[in-house]
Amino acid sequence: MKRKEDPRFITGNGRYLDDIKLPGMLYLAFARSPYAHAKIKSINVEKAKAMPGVVAVITGKDLQPLNLAWMPTLANDKQMVLPIDKVVYQSQEVAAVVAEDPYLAKDAAEAIEVEYEPLPAITDPRKALEKGAPIIREDKGTNHVLHWEAGNKEEVEKIFKEADIVIKQEFYYPRIHVSYMEPCGVIAHYDKITGKLTIYMTTQAPHPVRTVVSLITGIPENNIRIISPDIGGGFGGKVYVYPPYVVAAVASVLTGRPVKYVFSRSEDIQTTAFARDFYITGELAAKKDGKVLAIRVKVIADHGAFQGDANPSKFPYGLFTIVTGAYDFKAAFVEIDGAYTNKPPGGIAYRCSFRVTEAAYTIERLMDILAHDLKWILLNLD
């Protein structure tokens, strides 16, 4: 099937979220945390409320009686919409301003005064899993997200003991952020007469988003319409339901007017979905003639402050089992432990949500190291 959208794009007739203007539209802006981990001692919004053009100021304590301070993630975890007691990553949304103009909203957000008590921050998942590490999620009581494993551990151990050659390598697959042209954004419009909520979003997944919005707001799914206009790139980063989306919906319900928010480039990169962030220990057993026998992999995965993988099953790392690649191993074993850290939630980007990329990287790096150790690769730079 040939592409049919190109003519309007190349003639400047694409319709993106920021092109949409609804009558009576209000605008959102957020006060954000300068700390990766800190208690919130107080939030003073009086100056912001008194500024011209400000319609409302919303905090986590305003959302709490409505049961809207937390929202579900795609991975059966929950995430703060606006924090009540503490922040858990830098640039996290702390309070929201609804105003008649986007610049007025930003000015008012800067006028919000928040008193913080800094806490030790953990950005390394290995340290997060150490005994005595500061707990990031008190609601969980642990920094350990999950344990997943696959393969035959006993058989692999036996082969490793009898192998001629064993190589072991530790490597880090760094956290990445997708670089779409258009930042994330939302326009929420609640019609008080019909009871219907219409949300325009830069989303790749309107159907699961509708389900999550229904779970959060209590509005039946048949009264929620998600409209995804043209999107300037996504790569998995626009699958998430981000806190500003929920706040925009709440603000529209409260005011009865459309409410718009578009992330700035820096806000988007700092707070929207990341991926990878794997600390990998790989081992490979082989014979002297180079025949591979077994592979063993241990991974510590950084999930950020909330688990948000796109795969909602209880096997979020299932496709990491391709770590054996195209090679004829007799046995393989892989185990992965996920950890909460003081970073934005990760898990979505390209196929990274399903761990294909990291698995392919692991096996090819190990095979490359084995080849060098066996001196099979000779380079003549002359």
C-alpha positions as CSV (number, residue, x, y, z in Angstrom):
1,M,0.0,0.0,0.0
2,K,1.4,3.3,-1.0
3,R,1.7,6.2,1.4
4,K,-1.2,8.6,1.1
5,E,-0.3,11.3,3.7
6,D,2.8,12.7,1.9
7,P,1.0,15.4,-0.2
8,R,-0.4,17.2,2.8
9,F,2.9,17.0,4.7
10,I,5.1,18.3,1.9
11,T,2.6,21.2,1.2
12,G,2.5,22.3,4.9
13,N,-1.1,21.0,5.4
14,G,-0.4,18.5,8.2
15,R,-2.5,19.0,11.3
16,Y,-0.5,18.5,14.5
17,L,-1.7,19.0,18.1
18,D,-0.3,22.5,18.4
19,D,-2.3,23.5,15.4
20,I,-5.6,22.8,17.2
21,K,-7.3,25.7,18.8
22,L,-10.7,25.3,20.5
23,P,-13.0,28.2,21.6
24,G,-12.4,29.3,25.2
25,M,-9.2,27.2,25.5
26,L,-7.1,27.4,28.7
27,Y,-3.5,26.5,29.1
28,L,-1.4,24.5,31.6
29,A,2.0,25.0,33.0
30,F,3.8,23.2,35.8
31,A,6.1,23.9,38.7
32,R,8.8,21.2,38.5
33,S,11.2,19.7,41.1
34,P,14.8,20.7,41.0
35,Y,15.6,17.6,43.1
36,A,15.7,14.0,42.1
37,H,14.6,12.9,45.6
38,A,13.2,15.2,48.3
39,K,10.4,15.6,50.8
40,I,7.8,18.3,50.1
41,K,7.5,20.3,53.3
42,S,5.1,22.9,51.9
43,I,3.7,24.3,48.6
44,N,2.6,28.0,48.6
45,V,0.4,28.8,45.6
46,E,-1.1,32.1,46.8
47,K,1.1,34.3,44.6
48,A,0.3,32.2,41.6
49,K,-3.5,32.3,42.3
50,A,-3.4,36.1,42.6
51,M,-1.8,36.7,39.2
52,P,-4.0,38.1,36.3
53,G,-5.3,35.5,34.0
54,V,-4.9,32.5,36.4
55,V,-8.0,30.4,36.5
56,A,-6.9,27.6,38.9
57,V,-3.9,26.1,40.6
58,I,-3.9,22.3,41.2
59,T,-1.7,20.4,43.6
60,G,-1.5,16.7,44.7
61,K,-3.5,17.5,47.8
62,D,-6.3,18.8,45.5
63,L,-6.3,15.6,43.6
64,Q,-6.1,13.3,46.6
65,P,-9.8,13.7,47.7
66,L,-10.8,12.9,44.1
67,N,-8.6,9.7,44.2
68,L,-6.6,11.2,41.3
69,A,-3.2,11.8,42.9
70,W,-2.0,8.4,41.5
71,M,-2.7,6.7,38.2
72,P,-2.1,3.2,36.8
73,T,0.8,2.5,34.4
74,L,0.8,0.1,31.5
75,A,2.8,-2.4,33.5
76,N,0.4,-2.8,36.5
77,D,2.3,-0.3,38.7
78,K,1.0,3.1,39.7
79,Q,2.5,6.5,39.2
80,M,2.1,9.9,40.8
81,V,0.1,12.4,38.9
82,L,1.1,15.2,41.2
83,P,3.1,14.4,44.4
84,I,1.8,14.9,47.9
85,D,4.7,14.0,50.2
86,K,7.8,13.8,48.1
87,V,9.3,14.0,44.6
88,V,11.2,11.0,43.1
89,Y,12.9,12.3,40.0
90,Q,14.3,15.7,38.8
91,S,11.8,17.9,36.9
92,Q,8.8,15.9,38.2
93,E,5.6,17.9,38.0
94,V,4.8,19.3,41.4
95,A,1.9,21.7,40.9
96,A,-0.1,22.9,37.9
97,V,-1.4,26.3,36.8
98,V,-4.4,26.8,34.5
99,A,-4.5,30.2,32.8
100,E,-6.0,32.1,29.9
101,D,-2.6,32.3,28.1
102,P,0.3,29.9,28.0
103,Y,2.8,32.6,29.0
104,L,0.7,33.7,31.9
105,A,0.6,30.1,33.0
106,K,4.3,29.7,32.9
107,D,4.9,33.0,34.8
108,A,2.4,31.8,37.5
109,A,4.1,28.4,37.7
110,E,7.4,30.1,38.4
111,A,5.7,32.0,41.3
112,I,4.8,28.8,43.1
113,E,6.9,28.4,46.2
114,V,7.9,24.9,47.2
115,E,10.0,24.1,50.3
116,Y,11.9,20.8,49.9
117,E,14.0,18.7,52.2
118,P,16.5,16.9,50.0
119,L,16.9,13.1,50.4
120,P,19.7,10.9,49.1
121,A,19.2,10.1,45.4
122,I,19.9,6.8,43.8
123,T,20.6,6.7,40.0
124,D,22.4,3.4,39.8
125,P,20.1,0.3,40.0
126,R,22.9,-1.8,41.5
127,K,23.1,0.6,44.4
128,A,19.4,0.7,44.7
129,L,19.3,-3.1,45.4
130,E,22.1,-2.9,48.0
131,K,21.1,-3.6,51.6
132,G,20.3,-0.4,53.5
133,A,19.7,1.7,50.4
134,P,17.2,4.5,50.8
135,I,13.7,3.4,49.8
136,I,12.4,5.4,46.8
137,R,8.8,4.0,46.9
138,E,7.4,3.8,50.4
139,D,4.2,2.4,49.0
140,K,6.2,-0.6,47.8
141,G,8.6,-0.8,50.8
142,T,11.4,-2.0,48.5
143,N,13.5,-0.9,45.5
144,H,13.2,-4.3,43.9
145,V,10.7,-4.2,41.1
146,L,10.8,-7.8,39.8
147,H,12.8,-10.9,39.1
148,W,12.6,-12.7,35.8
149,E,14.5,-15.7,34.5
150,A,14.5,-18.2,31.7
151,G,16.5,-21.3,30.7
152,N,18.2,-24.2,32.5
153,K,20.4,-22.9,35.3
154,E,21.7,-26.3,36.5
155,E,22.6,-27.5,33.0
156,V,24.4,-24.3,32.2
157,E,26.4,-24.5,35.4
158,K,27.5,-28.0,34.6
159,I,28.6,-27.0,31.1
160,F,30.6,-24.0,32.4
161,K,32.5,-26.3,34.8
162,E,33.6,-28.6,32.0
163,A,34.2,-26.0,29.3
164,D,37.7,-25.4,27.8
165,I,37.2,-21.6,27.6
166,V,35.0,-19.3,29.6
167,I,34.8,-15.6,28.9
168,K,33.1,-13.1,31.1
169,Q,32.4,-9.5,30.4
170,E,30.5,-6.7,32.1
171,F,29.0,-3.9,30.0
172,Y,26.4,-1.1,30.3
173,Y,23.7,-0.5,27.8
174,P,22.9,3.2,28.5
175,R,19.5,4.8,29.0
176,I,18.3,6.5,25.9
177,H,15.5,9.0,25.0
178,V,13.8,9.0,21.6
179,S,14.2,12.2,19.6
180,Y,10.9,12.8,17.8
181,M,10.4,16.1,16.1
182,E,7.2,17.0,17.9
183,P,7.1,17.0,21.8
184,C,4.3,15.3,23.6
185,G,1.1,17.3,24.1
186,V,-2.6,17.1,25.0
187,I,-5.9,19.0,24.7
188,A,-8.7,17.9,27.0
189,H,-12.3,19.0,26.6
190,Y,-15.0,17.9,29.0
191,D,-18.6,18.7,28.0
192,K,-20.6,19.1,31.1
193,I,-23.9,18.8,29.2
194,T,-23.2,15.5,27.5
195,G,-20.8,14.2,30.1
196,K,-18.3,13.3,27.4
197,L,-14.6,13.8,27.5
198,T,-12.6,14.4,24.3
199,I,-8.8,14.3,24.4
200,Y,-6.6,15.3,21.5
201,M,-3.1,13.7,22.1
202,T,0.2,13.1,20.4
203,T,-0.4,9.4,21.1
204,Q,0.6,6.2,19.4
205,A,-1.9,4.1,21.5
206,P,-5.3,5.8,21.7
207,H,-7.1,2.7,22.8
208,P,-5.1,1.8,25.9
209,V,-4.9,5.5,26.7
210,R,-8.7,5.6,26.7
211,T,-8.8,2.7,29.1
212,V,-6.3,4.3,31.5
213,V,-8.2,7.7,31.4
214,S,-11.4,5.9,32.2
215,L,-9.8,4.1,35.2
216,I,-8.4,7.3,36.5
217,T,-11.4,9.6,36.0
218,G,-14.3,7.2,36.5
219,I,-15.8,8.3,33.2
220,P,-17.1,5.3,31.2
221,E,-15.0,4.5,28.1
222,N,-17.9,5.0,25.8
223,N,-18.0,8.6,27.0
224,I,-14.3,9.2,26.2
225,R,-12.9,9.9,22.8
226,I,-9.2,10.0,22.1
227,I,-8.2,11.8,18.9
228,S,-4.7,11.3,17.6
229,P,-3.9,13.9,14.9
230,D,-0.7,13.9,12.8
231,I,2.2,13.0,14.9
232,G,5.8,14.3,14.4
233,G,7.5,11.0,15.4
234,G,6.9,8.6,18.3
235,F,9.2,5.6,18.4
236,G,7.3,4.3,21.5
237,G,7.7,7.4,23.5
238,K,4.2,8.4,22.8
239,V,2.6,5.3,24.1
240,Y,2.7,6.5,27.7
241,V,0.0,8.3,29.7
242,Y,1.9,11.2,31.2
243,P,0.8,13.1,34.4
244,P,0.1,16.3,32.4
245,Y,-2.5,14.4,30.4
246,V,-4.4,13.5,33.5
247,V,-4.1,17.1,34.9
248,A,-5.4,18.5,31.7
249,A,-8.5,16.3,31.9
250,V,-9.1,17.2,35.5
251,A,-8.7,20.9,34.8
252,S,-11.2,20.7,31.9
253,V,-13.7,18.9,34.2
254,L,-13.2,21.6,36.9
255,T,-13.5,24.6,34.5
256,G,-15.8,23.2,31.8
257,R,-13.4,24.6,29.2
258,P,-10.8,23.0,26.9
259,V,-7.3,22.8,28.5
260,K,-4.1,22.5,26.5
261,Y,-0.6,21.6,27.4
262,V,2.4,21.0,25.1
263,F,5.7,19.9,26.6
264,S,8.7,22.1,26.0
265,R,11.6,20.2,24.4
266,S,13.6,20.2,27.7
267,E,10.5,19.1,29.7
268,D,9.9,16.3,27.2
269,I,13.5,15.0,27.3
270,Q,13.7,15.2,31.1
271,T,10.4,13.5,32.0
272,T,9.0,11.4,29.2
273,A,9.7,7.7,28.5
274,F,13.2,6.4,28.4
275,A,14.5,3.0,27.6
276,R,17.3,0.5,28.1
277,D,19.6,1.3,31.1
278,F,20.9,-2.2,31.6
279,Y,23.9,-3.4,33.6
280,I,24.8,-6.7,32.0
281,T,27.2,-9.4,33.1
282,G,27.6,-11.9,30.2
283,E,29.4,-15.3,30.3
284,L,30.0,-17.7,27.4
285,A,31.4,-21.2,27.5
286,A,33.1,-22.8,24.5
287,K,35.5,-25.5,23.3
288,K,39.1,-24.8,22.2
289,D,38.0,-25.1,18.5
290,G,35.6,-22.3,19.0
291,K,32.3,-24.3,19.3
292,V,30.0,-22.5,21.6
293,L,28.4,-24.5,24.4
294,A,26.4,-22.3,26.8
295,I,25.6,-18.7,27.6
296,R,24.7,-17.2,31.0
297,V,23.6,-13.6,31.5
298,K,22.8,-11.6,34.6
299,V,21.1,-8.2,34.2
300,I,20.3,-5.3,36.6
301,A,17.6,-3.1,34.9
302,D,16.8,0.5,35.8
303,H,13.1,1.1,35.8
304,G,13.2,4.6,37.1
305,A,10.7,5.7,39.8
306,F,7.8,3.8,38.3
307,Q,7.6,0.6,36.2
308,G,6.1,1.6,32.9
309,D,7.1,-1.1,30.4
310,A,4.8,-1.4,27.4
311,N,4.4,-5.1,27.9
312,P,1.8,-5.5,30.6
313,S,2.3,-9.2,31.1
314,K,4.1,-10.8,34.0
315,F,6.9,-11.6,31.7
316,P,8.1,-8.1,30.7
317,Y,11.5,-9.4,29.5
318,G,10.2,-12.3,27.6
319,L,11.9,-11.5,24.3
320,F,15.3,-11.2,26.0
321,T,15.3,-15.0,25.4
322,I,16.6,-14.3,21.9
323,V,19.9,-13.7,23.6
324,T,21.1,-17.0,22.2
325,G,21.0,-15.4,18.7
326,A,21.6,-17.7,15.7
327,Y,24.2,-19.8,17.6
328,D,24.0,-23.5,18.4
329,F,24.1,-23.4,22.2
330,K,23.5,-26.6,24.2
331,A,22.0,-24.6,27.1
332,A,21.3,-21.0,28.2
333,F,20.2,-19.2,31.3
334,V,19.3,-15.5,31.8
335,E,18.1,-13.7,34.9
336,I,17.0,-10.1,35.3
337,D,16.3,-8.0,38.4
338,G,14.6,-4.7,38.0
339,A,15.1,-1.8,40.4
340,Y,13.4,1.5,41.2
341,T,15.7,4.6,41.0
342,N,15.4,8.3,41.1
343,K,14.9,8.7,37.4
344,P,11.8,9.2,35.2
345,P,10.1,5.9,34.4
346,G,11.6,3.9,31.6
347,G,10.6,1.0,29.4
348,I,9.3,2.3,26.1
349,A,11.3,3.1,23.0
350,Y,11.5,1.2,19.7
351,R,11.3,-2.5,20.5
352,C,13.2,-1.9,23.7
353,S,10.1,-2.5,25.7
354,F,10.4,-6.1,24.9
355,R,14.2,-6.3,25.3
356,V,15.1,-7.4,21.8
357,T,17.7,-4.7,21.3
358,E,19.6,-5.4,24.5
359,A,19.6,-9.2,23.9
360,A,21.0,-8.8,20.4
361,Y,23.7,-6.4,21.7
362,T,24.6,-8.9,24.5
363,I,25.1,-12.0,22.3
364,E,27.0,-10.2,19.6
365,R,29.4,-8.5,22.1
366,L,30.1,-11.8,23.7
367,M,30.7,-13.6,20.4
368,D,33.0,-10.7,19.3
369,I,35.0,-11.0,22.6
370,L,35.3,-14.8,22.2
371,A,36.6,-14.4,18.6
372,H,39.3,-12.0,19.8
373,D,40.3,-14.3,22.7
374,L,40.6,-17.2,20.2
375,K,42.7,-14.9,17.9
376,W,40.4,-15.7,15.0
377,I,40.3,-12.1,13.9
378,L,43.6,-10.7,12.5
379,L,43.7,-7.1,11.4
380,N,46.3,-5.8,9.0
381,L,46.1,-2.0,9.2
382,D,48.8,-1.6,6.6
